[in-house]
C-alpha cells in the first residue's frame, strides 16, 4: 500500500519562508510526476508546482519566482521551498504523486500554511 505524507506547514509572517516536504512510501516501482496543489477556504484546489521524473518543472503564475519545487528520487520525496510568502498563499497544501504500479494518483492529507499580514 502506498502512502503520501506531507510535513512542514505552519504559521509564518508575510515575507517569510517555509519548506514543505512530501514522502511517498510503500510498494513503489517508480514515480512519474510529483508536486503540490493548494486549496484556500471557498476556493477550488489549484496547482502550485509540479516536477516530472526527468526534472521538468511547472508553476502556477502566482508563485513563479517565489516558490521552487524539487525532488529526491532516491528518497521518493518532493519539496516545495516557498519564499516571499504572501497572505494569499494561505491554504491547505496537498502533495500529489503519480506512481507505478498503475500508474495511479496518490494524494496526501494536506498541511496547512498560514501567512499572517
N, C-alpha and C positions, 0 to 999 in steps of 0.2 A: 504494500500500500504506500502511495506517495503522499507526502505532506509538504506543504509550503508554509513557512513560518517567517513572519516579519518581526523586526525589532528596531528600536532606535527612535521611535516617536517621542513627542513630549512638547513642553511649552518653551517658546523662545520669543525674544523681543524682535520687533521688526528690524531688519538689517543684519540679523544674526544668521547662524548656520546650524544645520543638523545633517547627520548622515544616517540614512536608513539602510538596513541590511535585510536580505531575504535568502534563506537557505532552503533548498529542496532536498528531501531525504526519502529513502525507501528504495523500492525496486525501480531504479532508473537505468535505462540503457544509454540514452543521450538526451540532451536538451536543445531544442531549437531556440526560439526567441524567449527572452525573459525581460521583464520590465515592470513598470509601475503605472497604476491608474489612481485616480483620486475621486472622492465624492464629497462635496460640501452639502450641508443641510439644504434641502429643497432643490438640489441640482442633480442632474444625471451623472453617472460615473463617466469620467473622461480620461483619455490617455495623457499621461505625463511624459513618459520616456520609455523607449524600448531599445533593446540591443539584440542583434542576431547572434547566432552561433559563430559567425565569422567576424563579429565586431562592428557591424554597421549599426549606426545609431539613428534614432528618430525621436524628435522632441516636439512637444506642443509649443506653439508660438509664444505662449505666455511665460514659458520657463527658459527659452533659449538664452544662452549667455549667463544664466544663473545656476542652472542645475546640470549635473553631469552624471550620466549612467555608466556603470562599468560592471564587469563580471569576472569571476574567478572560476573558470571551467573545472579546475581540479577540485574545487570545493562545492560546485553546483550552487554558487552564491552570486546574487546580483546586489549591487549597491546603488544608492542614489545620494549623491552629495548635493546638498541644497544650500546655496549661498544667497546673500542679499534677500532674505525672506521677507515677504510682504503679508499683511493681514489677509489678503485674498488667497493666499496659499493655504489657509486653514482648511483642513479637510481630513477625512479618513483616507489613508493611503493604502492601497491594496497591491500586493505583489501578484504577478501573473507569470506563469511558465507553461510553455508548450513542450510536452515531454513524451519521449518514446520509452516504452512501447505504446503504440497508438497511431499517430500521436494524439494526446489528449491535453486539454487545457485544465490547468490547476490554478486555484486562487487561494491566497492566504486569507485570514480572518480580518486583516486590516490593523493599522496602527494609526493612532490619532496624532496629528500635528496641529498645534495651535500657535498662531503667531499673534502676539499682542502688539497693539499700536503704542 
